[in-house]
Amino acid sequence: MSKIVEYMNEIGLTNFDNIQDYFFKSNLETIISLHEYLQELAYEDWSISDYSPYSFAPSMELCGFGGCEEYHCKLQRASVFNKFASLYGDTVYFIVNSITNPHIPDFSDDKHKEFEYRYHLMSDCSLIFLYSELIVRNIAKIIPPHFSICPDCFAKCICNEDALLSLNPISQKYSEKAVLEVIEYNSKTKNGCIVIKNLPELFPNHDAYVNVYGEYETNVMEQIKSFPSIITDKTFISHFIQRHVEDCYITSRFETFISSAYRSKYITDKPIHKEILSTNKITASLTPPVFEMPFLENVDTDTILKLRDSEQDSFNEYRIALDKATQAYLATTQTTEASDIYDDIIYPAFVKLDTMFKRSRKMQIFKNIGELLVTSATVTLGVMNSVIPENAPAIITAVGGTEAMAKYITSTIERKLTAGNTIENQDFYFLWKLNRKK
């Protein structure tokens, strides 16, 4: 059991509503005390797993701990990555910056800073709750402050002029395609909001809403007569996008530094991360498309983890097979669309397994019917016609069989239909069985 998860359960942080109430209704001293204690618990929980090709260090934005700060956006990204980690990862290392950052801010009666502090801790504890099953199973690990580094401190180490100058061509390219729209501006407070559009390479999930302030920004926005309005000042656009490209560079360098420290693969959903890092000869991978397969939309994480426990061998085999098949497929088509990979690799495998299952069922029922040890009355179930009703246990009980007999019969049928034949040995058996459970 994870000590962080156990303590959160102990103090009642067991659902999203309770977590929000705790962080916004408790006094500040209580929140700071919890923050410090969670850091200690992260250290006590900490361990480094053995190397695996399925050990990942996701970008903070990908898993919800970074990027867009809107609460529901964080939860949505975390929900998607939770499914990915359940379906694909042996270990995932999380950088939970607000909790594990060694620097606790000095508020000095600044209510805005205090709100941000509470909000970020609340958001990250919500994500820990969402990932709790993975954390308890030791699949997901929170890197404690003792074994990490403050992102701001790291930025000071790498942010030299030469490194930033090398980003100019990339910044220029994205400045030319970006669309900046001012949607509001308050002339009294001198702040406003700019939406960055048409840059999925930097913002893959949705357009970016950026709160801006400062003399340079306000000079441009004060010239705008009505809102919303598109900014046409190319110099302003260039400077604005350049800052975001530089932020992407610093963040990705920090995240890859952490991933290399724990011999894990850095994965991101931002194409710009891969582009920027390649200029520094650092490898970054875009997230594998497996967790975006259409048949997984209605499969919950709990179902995946339970099947993973019972089908460990087929779980391992499907990942290896999918990696090889995907690499070969990408080498010839250059597509990264999950729907295309599903159509051309996964779906044909499902059709093949369906056919094999139907054929083996007809053959195995007659061959093994004597092993079922049931009374002649149970023949009315339709077994002789190769039909296994979904409500078989209820029917068996109704015709005079016991509940134990019902469970024995149905489990034996399932076992006989797959054991000893080639179905379980197929590469995508795990996904096929998961598809049948949705």
C-alpha positions as CSV (number, residue, x, y, z in Angstrom):
1,M,0.0,0.0,0.0
2,S,1.3,3.5,-0.9
3,K,1.7,5.6,2.2
4,I,0.5,8.7,0.3
5,V,-2.7,7.0,-0.8
6,E,-3.2,5.5,2.6
7,Y,-2.8,8.9,4.3
8,M,-5.1,10.6,1.8
9,N,-7.7,7.9,2.6
10,E,-7.2,8.4,6.3
11,I,-8.0,12.1,6.2
12,G,-10.9,11.7,3.9
13,L,-9.4,12.8,0.5
14,T,-11.3,10.0,-1.2
15,N,-13.2,11.8,-3.9
16,F,-12.8,15.0,-5.9
17,D,-15.4,17.0,-3.9
18,N,-13.7,16.2,-0.6
19,I,-10.3,17.2,-2.0
20,Q,-11.6,20.5,-3.1
21,D,-13.3,21.2,0.2
22,Y,-10.2,20.3,2.2
23,F,-7.8,22.6,0.3
24,F,-10.1,25.6,0.2
25,K,-11.7,25.4,3.6
26,S,-8.8,24.3,5.8
27,N,-6.6,27.0,7.2
28,L,-3.2,27.8,5.6
29,E,-1.1,26.2,8.4
30,T,-3.0,22.9,7.8
31,I,-2.3,23.0,4.1
32,I,1.4,23.7,4.5
33,S,1.7,21.0,7.1
34,L,0.0,18.5,4.7
35,H,2.3,19.6,1.9
36,E,5.4,18.9,4.0
37,Y,4.1,15.6,5.2
38,L,3.2,14.5,1.6
39,Q,6.9,15.2,0.7
40,E,8.0,12.9,3.5
41,L,5.6,10.2,2.4
42,A,6.7,10.4,-1.2
43,Y,10.3,9.8,0.1
44,E,9.1,6.8,2.1
45,D,7.2,5.3,-0.9
46,W,10.0,5.9,-3.3
47,S,11.8,3.0,-5.1
48,I,13.3,2.6,-8.5
49,S,12.1,-0.3,-10.6
50,D,14.3,-2.6,-12.6
51,Y,14.8,-1.5,-16.1
52,S,12.1,-2.2,-18.6
53,P,11.5,-1.1,-22.2
54,Y,8.0,-0.2,-20.9
55,S,9.3,2.2,-18.2
56,F,8.1,5.8,-19.0
57,A,8.6,9.3,-17.7
58,P,5.7,11.3,-19.3
59,S,5.8,15.0,-19.8
60,M,4.0,16.8,-17.0
61,E,1.5,18.1,-19.5
62,L,0.7,14.7,-20.9
63,C,-0.2,13.2,-17.5
64,G,-2.0,16.3,-16.1
65,F,0.6,17.5,-13.6
66,G,1.6,20.4,-15.9
67,G,0.4,22.3,-18.9
68,C,-3.0,23.9,-19.0
69,E,-4.0,24.7,-15.4
70,E,-7.8,24.4,-15.8
71,Y,-8.9,21.7,-13.4
72,H,-11.1,19.7,-15.7
73,C,-8.5,19.8,-18.5
74,K,-6.0,18.3,-16.1
75,L,-8.4,15.5,-15.1
76,Q,-9.2,14.7,-18.7
77,R,-5.6,14.4,-19.7
78,A,-4.9,12.3,-16.6
79,S,-7.8,10.0,-17.3
80,V,-6.4,9.3,-20.8
81,F,-2.9,8.7,-19.5
82,N,-4.2,6.6,-16.7
83,K,-5.6,4.2,-19.3
84,F,-2.4,4.3,-21.3
85,A,-0.2,3.4,-18.3
86,S,-2.6,0.6,-17.3
87,L,-2.5,-0.8,-20.8
88,Y,1.1,-0.3,-21.7
89,G,3.5,0.6,-18.8
90,D,5.5,-1.4,-16.3
91,T,6.5,1.7,-14.5
92,V,5.7,5.4,-14.9
93,Y,7.6,8.2,-13.1
94,F,5.6,11.3,-12.2
95,I,7.0,14.7,-11.6
96,V,4.4,16.3,-9.2
97,N,5.9,19.7,-9.1
98,S,3.6,21.5,-6.7
99,I,3.9,18.8,-4.0
100,T,7.5,17.7,-4.5
101,N,9.0,21.1,-5.3
102,P,11.4,21.7,-2.4
103,H,10.5,25.4,-2.3
104,I,7.4,26.3,-0.4
105,P,6.5,29.9,-1.4
106,D,6.5,32.9,1.0
107,F,3.0,34.3,0.7
108,S,3.6,37.5,2.7
109,D,-0.2,38.1,3.0
110,D,-0.5,37.9,-0.8
111,K,-4.0,36.4,-1.3
112,H,-3.5,35.7,-5.0
113,K,-0.4,33.7,-4.3
114,E,-2.1,31.8,-1.5
115,F,-5.0,30.9,-3.8
116,E,-2.6,29.6,-6.5
117,Y,-0.8,27.6,-3.9
118,R,-4.0,26.0,-2.6
119,Y,-5.3,25.4,-6.1
120,H,-2.1,23.7,-7.4
121,L,-1.9,21.4,-4.4
122,M,-5.6,20.6,-4.7
123,S,-5.2,19.8,-8.4
124,D,-2.3,17.5,-7.9
125,C,-3.9,15.7,-5.0
126,S,-6.9,15.1,-7.2
127,L,-4.6,13.6,-9.8
128,I,-2.9,11.4,-7.2
129,F,-6.4,10.2,-6.3
130,L,-7.2,9.5,-9.9
131,Y,-3.9,7.5,-10.3
132,S,-4.2,5.8,-6.9
133,E,-4.7,2.3,-8.4
134,L,-1.5,2.6,-10.3
135,I,0.3,4.0,-7.3
136,V,-0.9,1.2,-5.0
137,R,0.2,-1.4,-7.6
138,N,3.6,0.3,-7.7
139,I,3.2,1.0,-11.5
140,A,3.1,4.7,-10.9
141,K,5.8,6.3,-8.8
142,I,5.9,9.9,-7.5
143,I,9.5,11.3,-7.6
144,P,10.2,12.9,-4.2
145,P,12.0,16.2,-3.9
146,H,15.1,14.4,-2.5
147,F,15.6,12.7,-5.9
148,S,14.5,15.5,-8.2
149,I,15.4,19.2,-8.8
150,C,13.4,22.4,-8.8
151,P,12.5,23.2,-12.5
152,D,13.3,26.9,-12.0
153,C,16.7,26.0,-10.6
154,F,17.3,23.6,-13.5
155,A,16.4,26.4,-16.0
156,K,19.0,28.7,-14.6
157,C,21.6,26.0,-15.3
158,I,20.8,25.4,-19.0
159,C,19.2,28.6,-20.1
160,N,22.3,30.2,-21.8
161,E,22.2,32.5,-24.8
162,D,23.6,30.1,-27.3
163,A,20.9,27.5,-26.5
164,L,18.1,30.0,-26.9
165,L,19.6,31.4,-30.2
166,S,19.4,27.9,-31.7
167,L,15.7,28.0,-31.2
168,N,15.2,31.0,-33.5
169,P,14.4,29.1,-36.7
170,I,11.8,27.0,-34.8
171,S,10.3,30.1,-33.2
172,Q,10.1,31.9,-36.5
173,K,8.4,28.9,-38.2
174,Y,5.6,28.8,-35.5
175,S,5.3,32.6,-35.4
176,E,4.4,32.6,-39.1
177,K,1.5,30.2,-38.6
178,A,0.2,31.3,-35.2
179,V,-3.0,33.2,-34.8
180,L,-3.2,35.5,-31.7
181,E,-6.6,36.7,-30.7
182,V,-7.2,39.1,-27.8
183,I,-10.5,38.2,-26.2
184,E,-10.5,40.7,-23.3
185,Y,-8.5,43.5,-21.8
186,N,-9.0,45.5,-18.6
187,S,-7.4,49.0,-18.9
188,K,-7.6,49.6,-15.1
189,T,-5.8,46.4,-14.0
190,K,-3.6,46.4,-17.2
191,N,-4.1,42.7,-17.9
192,G,-5.9,40.7,-20.6
193,C,-6.3,37.3,-22.2
194,I,-4.8,36.2,-25.5
195,V,-5.8,33.0,-27.3
196,I,-3.1,31.2,-29.3
197,K,-4.7,29.4,-32.2
198,N,-3.5,27.1,-35.0
199,L,-0.5,25.7,-33.1
200,P,-1.3,22.0,-32.3
201,E,2.4,21.4,-32.3
202,L,2.6,23.4,-29.1
203,F,-0.9,23.0,-27.8
204,P,-2.2,19.6,-28.9
205,N,-5.3,19.4,-26.7
206,H,-6.9,22.8,-27.3
207,D,-6.1,26.5,-28.1
208,A,-4.1,28.1,-25.4
209,Y,-5.6,30.8,-23.2
210,V,-2.9,33.1,-21.8
211,N,-3.4,35.7,-19.2
212,V,-1.0,38.6,-20.0
213,Y,0.2,41.7,-18.3
214,G,3.2,43.9,-18.6
215,E,4.0,47.2,-20.4
216,Y,4.9,45.7,-23.7
217,E,1.7,43.6,-23.9
218,T,-0.6,46.4,-22.7
219,N,0.8,48.8,-25.2
220,V,-0.4,46.5,-28.0
221,M,-3.8,45.7,-26.4
222,E,-4.6,49.3,-25.6
223,Q,-4.6,50.1,-29.3
224,I,-7.4,47.5,-29.9
225,K,-10.9,49.2,-30.1
226,S,-13.1,46.1,-29.8
227,F,-12.9,42.5,-28.6
228,P,-12.3,39.8,-29.7
229,S,-9.7,41.0,-32.1
230,I,-6.9,39.4,-34.1
231,I,-3.4,40.8,-33.4
232,T,-1.6,41.7,-36.7
233,D,1.6,43.1,-35.2
234,K,4.2,40.6,-36.5
235,T,6.9,41.7,-34.1
236,F,4.6,41.2,-31.2
237,I,3.6,37.8,-32.5
238,S,7.2,36.8,-32.9
239,H,8.2,37.8,-29.4
240,F,5.1,36.2,-27.9
241,I,5.5,32.8,-29.6
242,Q,9.3,32.8,-29.0
243,R,8.7,32.9,-25.2
244,H,6.4,29.8,-25.5
245,V,9.0,28.0,-27.6
246,E,11.7,28.8,-25.0
247,D,9.4,27.5,-22.2
248,C,8.9,24.3,-24.2
249,Y,12.6,23.9,-24.5
250,I,13.3,24.4,-20.8
251,T,10.5,22.1,-19.8
252,S,11.4,19.3,-22.1
253,R,15.1,19.5,-21.1
254,F,14.1,19.3,-17.5
255,E,11.7,16.3,-18.1
256,T,14.3,14.4,-20.2
257,F,16.9,15.0,-17.5
258,I,14.6,13.3,-15.0
259,S,13.7,10.5,-17.4
260,S,17.4,9.7,-18.1
261,A,18.1,9.6,-14.4
262,Y,15.7,6.7,-14.0
263,R,16.4,4.9,-17.3
264,S,12.9,5.5,-18.6
265,K,11.5,6.7,-21.9
266,Y,10.4,10.3,-22.2
267,I,7.0,10.5,-23.9
268,T,5.1,13.5,-24.8
269,D,2.1,14.5,-27.0
270,K,3.8,17.7,-28.2
271,P,5.5,17.4,-31.6
272,I,7.6,20.5,-30.7
273,H,9.2,18.7,-27.8
274,K,10.6,16.1,-30.2
275,E,11.7,18.8,-32.6
276,I,13.4,20.9,-30.0
277,L,15.2,18.0,-28.4
278,S,16.4,16.6,-31.6
279,T,18.5,19.8,-32.0
280,N,20.3,18.7,-28.8
281,K,20.5,15.1,-29.9
282,I,18.1,14.0,-27.2
283,T,15.5,11.3,-27.9
284,A,11.8,11.9,-27.2
285,S,8.9,9.7,-28.2
286,L,5.4,10.7,-29.0
287,T,2.9,8.6,-27.1
288,P,2.2,5.3,-28.7
289,P,-1.2,5.2,-30.4
290,V,-2.4,2.1,-28.6
291,F,-4.4,3.9,-25.9
292,E,-6.3,5.9,-28.5
293,M,-7.8,2.8,-30.2
294,P,-11.5,3.3,-30.7
295,F,-12.5,0.1,-29.0
296,L,-11.0,1.3,-25.7
297,E,-13.3,4.3,-25.4
298,N,-15.7,2.4,-23.1
299,V,-13.1,0.2,-21.3
300,D,-12.4,1.5,-17.8
301,T,-9.0,1.3,-16.1
302,D,-10.2,-1.1,-13.5
303,T,-11.1,-3.7,-16.2
304,I,-7.7,-3.3,-17.8
305,L,-5.8,-3.8,-14.6
306,K,-7.9,-6.9,-13.6
307,L,-7.3,-8.5,-17.0
308,R,-3.7,-7.6,-16.8
309,D,-3.4,-9.4,-13.5
310,S,-5.0,-12.6,-14.9
311,E,-3.4,-12.5,-18.3
312,Q,0.2,-11.4,-17.6
313,D,1.8,-13.5,-20.3
314,S,-0.6,-12.3,-23.0
315,F,-0.2,-8.8,-21.8
316,N,3.5,-8.9,-22.3
317,E,3.2,-10.6,-25.7
318,Y,0.7,-8.1,-27.1
319,R,2.9,-5.1,-26.2
320,I,5.9,-6.6,-28.0
321,A,3.9,-7.6,-31.0
322,L,2.2,-4.2,-31.2
323,D,5.5,-2.4,-31.0
324,K,6.9,-4.5,-33.9
325,A,3.8,-4.2,-36.0
326,T,3.5,-0.5,-35.5
327,Q,7.1,0.2,-36.3
328,A,6.9,-1.8,-39.5
329,Y,3.6,-0.1,-40.4
330,L,5.0,3.4,-39.7
331,A,8.0,2.7,-41.9
332,T,5.8,2.2,-44.9
333,T,2.9,4.6,-44.3
334,Q,4.4,7.4,-42.2
335,T,1.0,7.8,-40.4
336,T,0.6,8.2,-36.7
337,E,-3.2,8.1,-36.6
338,A,-4.5,5.5,-34.1
339,S,-7.6,4.9,-36.2
340,D,-5.4,3.8,-39.2
341,I,-3.3,1.5,-37.1
342,Y,-6.4,0.0,-35.6
343,D,-8.0,-0.5,-39.0
344,D,-4.9,-2.1,-40.6
345,I,-3.4,-4.0,-37.6
346,I,-5.7,-4.5,-34.7
347,Y,-9.1,-5.0,-36.4
348,P,-7.9,-7.8,-38.7
349,A,-6.3,-9.5,-35.7
350,F,-9.7,-9.3,-33.9
351,V,-11.5,-10.8,-36.9
352,K,-9.0,-13.7,-37.0
353,L,-9.4,-14.3,-33.3
354,D,-13.2,-14.2,-33.5
355,T,-13.1,-16.8,-36.3
356,M,-10.7,-19.0,-34.3
357,F,-12.9,-18.7,-31.2
358,K,-16.0,-19.8,-33.0
359,R,-14.3,-22.7,-34.7
360,S,-12.6,-23.9,-31.6
361,R,-15.9,-23.6,-29.6
362,K,-17.7,-26.0,-32.0
363,M,-14.8,-28.5,-31.9
364,Q,-14.1,-28.4,-28.2
365,I,-17.7,-28.6,-26.9
366,F,-18.2,-32.1,-28.4
367,K,-14.7,-33.3,-27.5
368,N,-14.9,-32.2,-23.8
369,I,-18.6,-32.6,-23.1
370,G,-18.0,-35.7,-21.0
371,E,-15.6,-33.8,-18.7
372,L,-18.3,-31.4,-17.6
373,L,-20.0,-34.0,-15.4
374,V,-23.5,-32.5,-15.7
375,T,-26.9,-34.1,-15.7
376,S,-28.7,-34.7,-18.9
377,A,-31.0,-31.8,-18.1
378,T,-28.3,-29.3,-18.7
379,V,-28.1,-30.3,-22.4
380,T,-31.1,-27.9,-22.7
381,L,-28.6,-25.1,-22.4
382,G,-27.9,-25.4,-26.1
383,V,-24.4,-26.7,-25.6
384,M,-25.1,-29.4,-28.3
385,N,-25.8,-26.5,-30.7
386,S,-22.6,-24.8,-29.8
387,V,-24.5,-21.9,-28.2
388,I,-23.5,-20.7,-24.7
389,P,-26.1,-18.3,-23.4
390,E,-24.9,-15.2,-21.5
391,N,-27.3,-16.2,-18.7
392,A,-26.0,-19.8,-18.5
393,P,-25.6,-19.9,-14.7
394,A,-29.2,-18.8,-14.1
395,I,-30.5,-21.4,-16.6
396,I,-28.4,-24.2,-15.0
397,T,-29.8,-23.3,-11.6
398,A,-33.3,-23.2,-13.0
399,V,-33.2,-26.7,-14.4
400,G,-32.1,-28.2,-11.1
401,G,-28.4,-27.6,-11.0
402,T,-26.6,-26.0,-8.0
403,E,-25.0,-22.6,-8.1
404,A,-21.6,-24.3,-7.7
405,M,-22.4,-26.5,-10.7
406,A,-23.3,-23.5,-12.7
407,K,-20.0,-21.8,-12.0
408,Y,-18.1,-25.0,-12.7
409,I,-19.8,-25.5,-16.0
410,T,-19.4,-22.0,-17.4
411,S,-15.8,-21.7,-16.3
412,T,-14.9,-25.1,-17.7
413,I,-16.5,-24.2,-21.0
414,E,-14.4,-21.0,-21.2
415,R,-11.3,-22.8,-20.2
416,K,-11.8,-25.6,-22.7
417,L,-12.5,-23.1,-25.5
418,T,-9.1,-21.5,-25.2
419,A,-6.7,-23.7,-23.3
420,G,-4.5,-26.0,-25.4
421,N,-5.3,-24.3,-28.7
422,T,-3.8,-21.4,-30.6
423,I,-6.1,-18.6,-29.5
424,E,-4.2,-17.6,-26.3
425,N,-1.0,-17.8,-28.3
426,Q,-2.1,-15.1,-30.7
427,D,-0.2,-11.8,-30.5
428,F,-3.3,-9.7,-29.8
429,Y,-5.2,-12.1,-27.6
430,F,-5.0,-9.6,-24.6
431,L,-6.6,-6.8,-26.6
432,W,-9.1,-9.1,-28.1
433,K,-10.2,-10.3,-24.7
434,L,-10.3,-6.8,-23.4
435,N,-12.5,-5.8,-26.4
436,R,-15.0,-8.6,-25.4
437,K,-15.2,-7.2,-21.8
438,K,-16.2,-3.6,-22.8
